């Protein structure tokens, strides 16, 4: 995937197209304060990607893994496959949400310590991404108390 993406980036640059997208992330608190400002209006933007990227592959893998988790299955073969997909999504794009998915799958597999470690990584990554960690911290408390 990385080799394909590198070749794709070169081809896009050759054609004069941007090879990466800049994403600006605004915290909920900042968005709320901006919306309270006088005369503020909300503008919604869509981002269109051209060609496959590792983040889209990673996102697809993560979503598929989480869908398996959401089914509530206890089938070790299905959960193991989901764990493999989740780990691969992290290899491609180590995001907080992907660590959260992995933590939940590991918890379901009863690998509690590893699940807690990955949930802590999700919180650290989320802080680095300037995202709210409240939900992740609540899930971590539930994992430690074995209440999921």
Z-matrix of the N, CA and C atoms (Angstrom, degrees):
N
C 1 1.454
C 2 1.518 1 110.33
N 3 1.339 2 116.42 1 -44.85
C 4 1.460 3 119.14 2 -178.97
C 5 1.526 4 111.50 3 -64.34
N 6 1.341 5 117.78 4 -37.50
C 7 1.457 6 120.91 5 177.87
C 8 1.524 7 110.13 6 -66.08
N 9 1.332 8 116.47 7 -42.35
C 10 1.460 9 120.53 8 178.58
C 11 1.527 10 110.75 9 -62.41
N 12 1.316 11 115.89 10 -41.64
C 13 1.466 12 119.97 11 -179.75
C 14 1.522 13 111.64 12 -66.16
N 15 1.328 14 117.04 13 -40.53
C 16 1.465 15 120.39 14 178.90
C 17 1.524 16 110.19 15 -61.32
N 18 1.327 17 116.36 16 -44.62
C 19 1.467 18 120.49 17 178.33
C 20 1.521 19 110.22 18 -64.13
N 21 1.306 20 116.66 19 -39.68
C 22 1.464 21 121.34 20 179.45
C 23 1.532 22 111.32 21 -65.68
N 24 1.344 23 116.66 22 -41.60
C 25 1.476 24 120.67 23 177.61
C 26 1.520 25 110.89 24 -61.02
N 27 1.345 26 116.16 25 -43.78
C 28 1.469 27 120.23 26 179.00
C 29 1.521 28 110.86 27 -61.11
N 30 1.334 29 116.04 28 -43.71
C 31 1.465 30 120.33 29 179.85
C 32 1.525 31 110.86 30 -63.82
N 33 1.317 32 117.33 31 -39.89
C 34 1.462 33 121.06 32 179.60
C 35 1.524 34 111.04 33 -67.18
N 36 1.327 35 115.93 34 -41.86
C 37 1.465 36 120.03 35 178.23
C 38 1.523 37 110.91 36 -64.23
N 39 1.331 38 116.41 37 -37.23
C 40 1.461 39 121.83 38 178.27
C 41 1.531 40 111.03 39 -61.55
N 42 1.346 41 115.31 40 -36.22
C 43 1.459 42 120.67 41 179.68
C 44 1.526 43 112.39 42 -84.24
N 45 1.338 44 116.82 43 -1.17
C 46 1.460 45 120.87 44 178.58
C 47 1.519 46 113.63 45 81.86
N 48 1.321 47 117.04 46 17.92
C 49 1.463 48 121.59 47 179.10
C 50 1.520 49 109.49 48 -97.75
N 51 1.338 50 117.60 49 149.96
C 52 1.469 51 119.06 50 176.88
C 53 1.521 52 109.86 51 -65.98
N 54 1.309 53 116.23 52 137.95
C 55 1.460 54 119.92 53 -177.51
C 56 1.522 55 112.46 54 -96.26
N 57 1.318 56 117.66 55 -11.83
C 58 1.457 57 121.12 56 176.88
C 59 1.508 58 108.80 57 -137.98
N 60 1.322 59 114.40 58 159.38
C 61 1.455 60 120.28 59 177.19
C 62 1.511 61 109.31 60 -107.85
N 63 1.320 62 116.42 61 140.46
C 64 1.458 63 120.82 62 173.82
C 65 1.515 64 107.43 63 -93.48
N 66 1.305 65 116.92 64 125.34
C 67 1.449 66 120.78 65 179.11
C 68 1.519 67 108.45 66 -114.92
N 69 1.307 68 115.47 67 124.33
C 70 1.451 69 120.84 68 175.79
C 71 1.516 70 107.91 69 -99.94
N 72 1.319 71 116.69 70 124.14
C 73 1.450 72 121.86 71 -179.80
C 74 1.518 73 107.85 72 -105.88
N 75 1.323 74 116.19 73 125.87
C 76 1.453 75 121.98 74 179.98
C 77 1.517 76 107.26 75 -111.86
N 78 1.334 77 116.47 76 131.30
C 79 1.455 78 119.98 77 -179.70
C 80 1.524 79 110.16 78 -67.89
N 81 1.334 80 116.00 79 157.75
C 82 1.455 81 121.40 80 179.61
C 83 1.522 82 110.34 81 -61.32
N 84 1.331 83 116.71 82 -39.71
C 85 1.465 84 120.62 83 -179.46
C 86 1.522 85 110.68 84 -61.99
N 87 1.325 86 116.88 85 -44.16
C 88 1.460 87 120.42 86 -179.86
C 89 1.526 88 110.30 87 -66.16
N 90 1.334 89 116.71 88 -41.21
C 91 1.459 90 120.54 89 178.80
C 92 1.522 91 110.33 90 -62.54
N 93 1.354 92 117.48 91 -42.64
C 94 1.464 93 121.01 92 178.73
C 95 1.520 94 111.20 93 -61.64
N 96 1.344 95 116.71 94 -43.87
C 97 1.464 96 119.27 95 -179.66
C 98 1.525 97 111.14 96 -67.20
N 99 1.330 98 117.02 97 -35.09
C 100 1.470 99 119.57 98 177.51
C 101 1.523 100 111.38 99 -67.10
N 102 1.338 101 115.89 100 -37.38
C 103 1.458 102 119.86 101 -179.23
C 104 1.523 103 112.10 102 -69.79
N 105 1.340 104 117.75 103 -24.53
C 106 1.463 105 121.31 104 178.83
C 107 1.523 106 111.52 105 -79.41
N 108 1.316 107 116.95 106 -16.02
C 109 1.466 108 120.76 107 -179.39
C 110 1.520 109 109.80 108 -64.62
N 111 1.312 110 115.44 109 148.75
C 112 1.468 111 121.49 110 -178.94
C 113 1.519 112 110.93 111 -62.13
N 114 1.314 113 114.84 112 134.95
C 115 1.455 114 120.20 113 175.54
C 116 1.513 115 114.37 114 71.43
N 117 1.326 116 116.65 115 15.48
C 118 1.461 117 119.78 116 -178.58
C 119 1.520 118 109.80 117 -74.87
N 120 1.294 119 115.70 118 143.50
C 121 1.455 120 120.41 119 174.67
C 122 1.521 121 107.92 120 -134.95
N 123 1.315 122 116.58 121 154.35
C 124 1.455 123 120.70 122 -177.72
C 125 1.526 124 109.21 123 -98.14
N 126 1.320 125 115.37 124 134.72
C 127 1.455 126 122.36 125 176.88
C 128 1.513 127 107.07 126 -120.27
N 129 1.311 128 116.45 127 128.53
C 130 1.460 129 121.10 128 178.34
C 131 1.515 130 108.44 129 -102.58
N 132 1.332 131 116.13 130 131.59
C 133 1.450 132 121.16 131 178.69
C 134 1.509 133 109.76 132 -117.86
N 135 1.309 134 116.18 133 147.55
C 136 1.455 135 121.76 134 175.02
C 137 1.516 136 108.57 135 -110.45
N 138 1.323 137 115.86 136 144.13
C 139 1.451 138 120.80 137 177.30
C 140 1.517 139 107.28 138 -110.85
N 141 1.305 140 116.03 139 126.60
C 142 1.459 141 121.48 140 178.53
C 143 1.516 142 107.55 141 -112.17
N 144 1.317 143 116.32 142 126.88
C 145 1.454 144 119.27 143 177.71
C 146 1.514 145 108.90 144 -100.63
N 147 1.311 146 114.80 145 146.05
C 148 1.456 147 120.42 146 179.37
C 149 1.518 148 107.58 147 -107.32
N 150 1.320 149 116.38 148 116.47
C 151 1.454 150 119.95 149 179.10
C 152 1.516 151 112.59 150 80.94
N 153 1.318 152 116.77 151 164.28
C 154 1.456 153 120.81 152 -179.14
C 155 1.521 154 111.86 153 -73.64
N 156 1.303 155 116.03 154 145.74
C 157 1.459 156 121.63 155 175.74
C 158 1.518 157 107.95 156 -131.61
N 159 1.328 158 116.41 157 162.38
C 160 1.457 159 118.62 158 -179.54
C 161 1.514 160 110.43 159 -63.21
N 162 1.345 161 117.17 160 -31.98
C 163 1.454 162 118.05 161 -179.68
C 164 1.519 163 110.90 162 -67.29
N 165 1.344 164 118.39 163 -34.06
C 166 1.466 165 118.71 164 178.52
C 167 1.529 166 110.19 165 -72.33
N 168 1.329 167 118.05 166 -38.81
C 169 1.460 168 120.44 167 174.97
C 170 1.528 169 109.59 168 -62.93
N 171 1.316 170 115.85 169 -45.57
C 172 1.460 171 120.60 170 -179.81
C 173 1.523 172 109.97 171 -61.04
N 174 1.316 173 116.69 172 -42.32
C 175 1.453 174 120.76 173 -179.71
C 176 1.527 175 111.27 174 -63.49
N 177 1.316 176 116.85 175 -42.57
C 178 1.465 177 120.50 176 178.36
C 179 1.529 178 111.08 177 -63.02
N 180 1.326 179 116.49 178 -43.70
C 181 1.467 180 120.22 179 178.58
C 182 1.528 181 110.75 180 -62.81
N 183 1.333 182 116.00 181 -45.43
C 184 1.456 183 120.23 182 -179.55
C 185 1.529 184 110.59 183 -62.65
N 186 1.330 185 117.00 184 -45.03
C 187 1.462 186 120.13 185 -179.20
C 188 1.526 187 111.52 186 -62.32
N 189 1.325 188 116.52 187 -41.84
C 190 1.465 189 120.14 188 178.60
C 191 1.528 190 110.29 189 -63.56
N 192 1.322 191 116.73 190 -43.12
C 193 1.461 192 120.80 191 179.30
C 194 1.530 193 110.55 192 -61.97
N 195 1.328 194 115.82 193 -43.59
C 196 1.470 195 118.80 194 -178.21
C 197 1.531 196 111.20 195 -68.79
N 198 1.329 197 117.22 196 -33.71
C 199 1.472 198 120.35 197 176.49
C 200 1.531 199 110.44 198 -61.00
N 201 1.333 200 116.52 199 -40.24
C 202 1.465 201 119.62 200 176.41
C 203 1.522 202 109.47 201 -61.45
N 204 1.321 203 116.98 202 -44.34
C 205 1.468 204 121.32 203 179.22
C 206 1.533 205 110.15 204 -60.30
N 207 1.336 206 116.09 205 -44.64
C 208 1.467 207 120.95 206 -177.23
C 209 1.526 208 113.26 207 -63.24
N 210 1.330 209 117.32 208 -24.94
C 211 1.468 210 119.19 209 179.47
C 212 1.524 211 111.46 210 -65.39
N 213 1.324 212 116.27 211 -19.12
C 214 1.454 213 120.23 212 -178.92
C 215 1.514 214 113.25 213 82.75
N 216 1.319 215 116.59 214 9.84
C 217 1.462 216 120.56 215 -177.59
C 218 1.521 217 111.56 216 -61.43
N 219 1.304 218 113.99 217 147.17
C 220 1.466 219 121.21 218 172.51
C 221 1.527 220 109.29 219 -113.15
N 222 1.336 221 116.35 220 5.00
C 223 1.463 222 122.31 221 -179.45
C 224 1.525 223 108.56 222 -64.97
N 225 1.307 224 115.80 223 115.42
C 226 1.463 225 121.18 224 -174.84
C 227 1.531 226 111.69 225 -62.91
N 228 1.328 227 117.93 226 -33.70
C 229 1.464 228 120.52 227 179.32
C 230 1.526 229 110.98 228 -67.15
N 231 1.318 230 116.91 229 -43.57
C 232 1.464 231 120.20 230 178.80
C 233 1.530 232 111.03 231 -66.18
N 234 1.316 233 116.33 232 -43.46
C 235 1.467 234 119.84 233 -179.66
C 236 1.531 235 111.86 234 -67.06
N 237 1.323 236 116.65 235 -35.41
C 238 1.463 237 120.31 236 177.64
C 239 1.524 238 110.37 237 -65.26
N 240 1.325 239 116.29 238 -42.57
C 241 1.470 240 120.26 239 177.04
C 242 1.533 241 109.96 240 -62.17
N 243 1.330 242 117.06 241 -43.45
C 244 1.457 243 121.53 242 178.25
C 245 1.533 244 110.88 243 -62.29
N 246 1.329 245 116.36 244 -38.54
C 247 1.459 246 120.61 245 178.33
C 248 1.537 247 110.31 246 -63.85
N 249 1.316 248 117.26 247 -40.99
C 250 1.468 249 121.32 248 178.74
C 251 1.524 250 109.88 249 -62.79
N 252 1.329 251 117.16 250 -44.39
C 253 1.464 252 120.22 251 178.22
C 254 1.525 253 111.24 252 -63.13
N 255 1.324 254 115.52 253 -41.33
C 256 1.460 255 120.04 254 -179.60
C 257 1.528 256 111.14 255 -64.13
N 258 1.314 257 116.83 256 -44.24
C 259 1.471 258 120.30 257 178.61
C 260 1.540 259 110.79 258 -62.62
N 261 1.319 260 116.39 259 -38.34
C 262 1.471 261 119.97 260 178.85
C 263 1.525 262 110.61 261 -67.00
N 264 1.312 263 117.91 262 -38.33
C 265 1.466 264 120.14 263 178.15
C 266 1.529 265 110.56 264 -62.12
N 267 1.318 266 116.34 265 -36.39
C 268 1.470 267 121.03 266 177.94
C 269 1.523 268 110.28 267 -69.12
N 270 1.334 269 117.30 268 -38.45
C 271 1.471 270 120.14 269 176.73
C 272 1.522 271 110.74 270 -60.16
N 273 1.327 272 116.15 271 -41.08
C 274 1.462 273 120.63 272 -177.44
C 275 1.523 274 112.93 273 -75.49
N 276 1.322 275 116.41 274 -37.19
C 277 1.463 276 120.29 275 -175.79
C 278 1.530 277 108.89 276 -156.59
N 279 1.329 278 118.06 277 91.44
C 280 1.465 279 120.77 278 -174.34
C 281 1.537 280 112.86 279 -72.82
N 282 1.327 281 115.28 280 87.07
C 283 1.461 282 122.03 281 179.65
C 284 1.526 283 110.84 282 -107.03
N 285 1.307 284 115.82 283 157.40
C 286 1.463 285 120.70 284 -178.19
C 287 1.524 286 112.66 285 -58.55
N 288 1.313 287 117.53 286 -43.02
C 289 1.459 288 120.62 287 -178.66
C 290 1.511 289 112.92 288 -62.64
N 291 1.322 290 116.31 289 -32.09
C 292 1.466 291 120.14 290 179.68
C 293 1.528 292 110.64 291 -71.29
N 294 1.343 293 116.43 292 -37.32
C 295 1.467 294 119.92 293 175.97
C 296 1.530 295 110.29 294 -66.53
N 297 1.330 296 116.84 295 -35.92
C 298 1.456 297 121.63 296 177.52
C 299 1.533 298 110.20 297 -62.65
N 300 1.315 299 116.60 298 -45.29
C 301 1.464 300 120.83 299 177.58
C 302 1.524 301 110.57 300 -58.86
N 303 1.324 302 116.33 301 -48.36
C 304 1.463 303 120.51 302 -179.92
C 305 1.525 304 110.60 303 -60.12
N 306 1.321 305 116.95 304 -42.05
C 307 1.462 306 120.73 305 -179.94
C 308 1.530 307 111.06 306 -59.94
N 309 1.325 308 116.94 307 -42.77
C 310 1.463 309 120.10 308 -179.86
C 311 1.538 310 111.88 309 -66.73
N 312 1.301 311 116.04 310 -40.07
C 313 1.473 312 119.33 311 178.66
C 314 1.528 313 110.15 312 -65.44
N 315 1.331 314 116.66 313 -44.09
C 316 1.466 315 120.35 314 178.56
C 317 1.528 316 110.68 315 -62.38
N 318 1.320 317 116.10 316 -38.55
C 319 1.468 318 120.09 317 177.50
C 320 1.528 319 110.00 318 -60.91
N 321 1.324 320 116.15 319 -45.90
C 322 1.470 321 120.33 320 179.97
C 323 1.530 322 110.62 321 -62.28
N 324 1.343 323 116.68 322 -32.71
C 325 1.468 324 120.84 323 177.02
C 326 1.528 325 112.33 324 -78.63
N 327 1.324 326 115.84 325 -0.52
C 328 1.466 327 124.46 326 -179.90
C 329 1.528 328 113.37 327 69.36
N 330 1.323 329 116.14 328 27.73
C 331 1.471 330 121.77 329 170.35
C 332 1.521 331 106.91 330 -95.88
N 333 1.324 332 115.40 331 71.05
C 334 1.453 333 121.73 332 -168.96
C 335 1.523 334 113.91 333 -62.43
N 336 1.324 335 117.48 334 -45.24
C 337 1.469 336 119.88 335 -177.69
C 338 1.532 337 111.35 336 -64.17
N 339 1.323 338 115.78 337 -42.31
C 340 1.462 339 119.73 338 178.88
C 341 1.529 340 110.68 339 -67.95
N 342 1.322 341 116.38 340 -34.71
C 343 1.467 342 120.60 341 176.68
C 344 1.524 343 110.51 342 -63.66
N 345 1.316 344 116.67 343 -44.90
C 346 1.470 345 121.39 344 179.25
C 347 1.518 346 110.02 345 -62.63
N 348 1.338 347 117.05 346 -43.14
C 349 1.469 348 121.06 347 179.05
C 350 1.530 349 110.88 348 -59.94
N 351 1.321 350 117.36 349 -43.10
C 352 1.467 351 120.96 350 -179.63
C 353 1.521 352 111.74 351 -71.31
N 354 1.320 353 117.50 352 -32.90
C 355 1.473 354 119.60 353 176.49
C 356 1.525 355 109.70 354 -67.97
N 357 1.328 356 117.63 355 -37.18
C 358 1.465 357 120.94 356 175.60
C 359 1.529 358 110.40 357 -64.39
N 360 1.340 359 117.00 358 -39.03
C 361 1.469 360 120.61 359 175.53
C 362 1.531 361 110.50 360 -63.17
N 363 1.328 362 116.51 361 -38.75
C 364 1.470 363 120.49 362 177.97
C 365 1.528 364 110.39 363 -60.87
N 366 1.319 365 116.60 364 -40.91
C 367 1.470 366 120.87 365 179.08
C 368 1.519 367 110.42 366 -66.06
N 369 1.333 368 117.34 367 -45.09
C 370 1.469 369 121.05 368 178.38
C 371 1.530 370 110.99 369 -60.03
N 372 1.330 371 116.47 370 -46.60
C 373 1.468 372 120.90 371 179.66
C 374 1.525 373 110.71 372 -63.01
N 375 1.319 374 116.28 373 -39.87
C 376 1.455 375 121.09 374 -179.37
C 377 1.531 376 110.45 375 -63.19
N 378 1.310 377 116.51 376 -41.23
C 379 1.472 378 120.11 377 176.92
C 380 1.525 379 110.24 378 -63.32
N 381 1.330 380 116.61 379 -42.32
C 382 1.470 381 120.98 380 179.10
C 383 1.523 382 111.39 381 -65.13
N 384 1.341 383 117.01 382 -28.71
C 385 1.459 384 122.24 383 178.62
C 386 1.530 385 112.22 384 -87.32
N 387 1.336 386 116.17 385 4.33
C 388 1.476 387 122.90 386 -177.60
C 389 1.524 388 112.06 387 57.33
N 390 1.310 389 115.83 388 43.60
C 391 1.469 390 121.66 389 178.46
C 392 1.522 391 109.42 390 -111.68
N 393 1.310 392 115.58 391 160.19
C 394 1.450 393 122.07 392 178.12
C 395 1.536 394 109.41 393 -69.12
N 396 1.322 395 116.92 394 134.67
C 397 1.469 396 121.14 395 -177.28
C 398 1.521 397 112.59 396 -107.96
N 399 1.313 398 117.92 397 2.58
C 400 1.467 399 121.26 398 -174.76
C 401 1.527 400 112.34 399 -55.03
N 402 1.332 401 117.22 400 -50.47
C 403 1.471 402 120.71 401 -178.38
C 404 1.528 403 110.67 402 -63.47
N 405 1.319 404 117.24 403 -42.36
C 406 1.461 405 120.63 404 -179.60
C 407 1.524 406 111.15 405 -63.34
N 408 1.339 407 116.45 406 -39.16
C 409 1.465 408 120.29 407 179.26
C 410 1.527 409 111.44 408 -68.32
N 411 1.333 410 116.70 409 -35.87
C 412 1.463 411 120.00 410 176.51
C 413 1.530 412 110.32 411 -64.32
N 414 1.326 413 116.25 412 -41.60
C 415 1.466 414 120.22 413 178.30
C 416 1.528 415 110.66 414 -64.79
N 417 1.333 416 116.95 415 -38.13
C 418 1.462 417 120.70 416 177.75
C 419 1.527 418 110.67 417 -61.79
N 420 1.322 419 117.09 418 -43.29
C 421 1.480 420 120.74 419 178.01
C 422 1.522 421 110.08 420 -60.60
N 423 1.338 422 116.93 421 -42.82
C 424 1.465 423 120.14 422 179.08
C 425 1.528 424 110.73 423 -63.79
N 426 1.335 425 116.54 424 -39.19
C 427 1.470 426 119.22 425 179.45
C 428 1.518 427 111.16 426 -64.80
N 429 1.319 428 115.93 427 -42.80
C 430 1.468 429 119.23 428 179.67
C 431 1.506 430 111.64 429 -64.44
N 432 1.344 431 116.44 430 -34.96
C 433 1.464 432 120.93 431 180.00
C 434 1.535 433 112.64 432 -86.47
N 435 1.337 434 116.95 433 -1.16
C 436 1.464 435 123.79 434 -178.06
C 437 1.536 436 110.93 435 58.15
N 438 1.355 437 115.53 436 46.84
C 439 1.458 438 120.10 437 -176.00
C 440 1.527 439 113.80 438 -117.89
N 441 1.310 440 116.80 439 23.85
C 442 1.470 441 118.64 440 177.28
C 443 1.510 442 107.90 441 -96.91
